[in-house]
Amino acid sequence: MYRYFKNQYIQMMLYIDLAEKLRNILTMKAIRPGERFISVRALAQREGVSMPTAVAALRVLEGAGLIVARPRSGYFVAPQVPSGLAPTRIIPPAVPQDVSIEALALRLFSQREAIKVPFGAATPDASWMPQTALTQALQRVARRLSTQAIGYSYPPGDAVLRTKLAYRFALGGTAVGPENIIVTAGATQALSLALRAVCRPGDIIGVESPCYFGVLLLAQQLGLCVLEILTDPVTGIDVPSLAQICARHRLAAVVASPRAQNPTGAVMPLHRRAELVSLLEGAQIPLIEDDLYGDLQETNAPNLPCKALDQSGLILHIGSISKTLAPGWRIGWIVPGRFYDRVLALRYQDSLGGSRLLETALADFMADGGYDRHLARFRERIGRSMEAIVARARGTFPPGTRLQPPAAGYLLWVELPVSVSALDVADRLSRENISVSPGPLFSPSGGFRQFLRLNCAIEPSARVFAALDRVGLICTESAKRL
Ligand SMILES: Cc1ncc(COP(=O)(O)O)c(C=O)c1O
């Protein structure tokens, strides 16, 4: 098994290097958009690599949108993507920050019950979830477990569920066994366990800028300082900037979502993920890889998580079903690498265990491929809804707004004209029972003041469009108020 994954790793480094070489040729603009690109056979011959390695390298470029495959004709240089639509990269402060977003987060959370159109929540439309199949799994399992159904599932969690998760990891190219996984109460608990396992109060952690506010809330709770890392809204963490940070500060951990970021939807290209892993490994800094939206990237390109490249056990990989299946089941997991024992002890101390009924029901639901079929349908729906919402928003948001569908996931990161206060917009909309997430929620330094995050895993009904028009109108009014 180990040799198999080692060979896989060597193959992967080969095609990543090759993809990088080809990417340089493309960025030098040596070939024009629309022109035919090198064929698989010619590439394999020229570089002295196997055909599968050549195909994998070309797929990396395809996944990055640099080339397109045409059936039976080969690869062509992709038409140029219109620039100026993506939100801009904002350079974060170069010093560590104390976090104080708790009050803002609690104020926004407290409004949730009254909200009718939840653009602010990063949760999928319940009507898109396989309710019947989940209920059937619950009923089957309740009958099977009988009186045991009300019991704890002790850490590390249900063995069958961990086997199913390990199988999914293996299919995705990551060597993880059931014995490496700890089931948690959602990703929130997994993040908390990971941070507590590797940090002490007063430590500095590196986060994406902008980053998921839950990480900031945990940092505030645990007394950690936060250093924001320059992050591109399309391609994620800027690795050279992180290298500079590592040279100046001793980071206790970096928290990142390289396969699909919240709030931007950025996807780090595979070669950058490899650079990130090797930088952090060299500096012996743990990477907490929050991979909640990792299964939502729609591409044929290889999509390995950083965990697949982990050679020294320094990556704590986190997943959950909250964003893709059933947020209220509170099931997540962590693959803590060399921090396994510490995380397991903390998991016991935190809450003794999870729900036997729910963990077994999830294993049952995953058993016949139900989860993957659901994910395929879910991705399709997200694509349709995102397209409709982006098209509508382009017509109603104020001139100067920058938005484009995210590289992955269902969150839309919108940059409004600088005169807009996203906090004011959020407050005004909440009085109409519409939620949006304002930019400052995603930054310890209160940055991104004119940014909004919109949830697009929502059925684009007439009511939703009417609410979106209100968002556009209130942003336009705010833009005029200077
Ligand atoms: C990136 C990210 N990590 C973690 C979480 C928390 O997930 P869970 O509901 O599984 O605790 C969220 C929820 O929005 C998230 O977006």
The ligand as an ORCA input file, in Angstrom:
! r2SCAN-3c Opt
* xyz 0 1
  C     -14.734     26.914      5.535
  C     -15.635     26.431      6.632
  N     -15.104     25.676      7.606
  C     -15.866     25.210      8.623
  C     -17.211     25.489      8.704
  C     -18.022     24.921      9.822
  O     -18.683     23.773      9.366
  P     -19.550     22.802     10.281
  O     -20.979     23.219     10.113
  O     -19.303     21.423      9.757
  O     -19.107     22.928     11.689
  C     -17.803     26.284      7.711
  C     -19.217     26.664      7.788
  O     -19.659     27.613      7.163
  C     -16.988     26.756      6.648
  O     -17.504     27.497      5.651
*
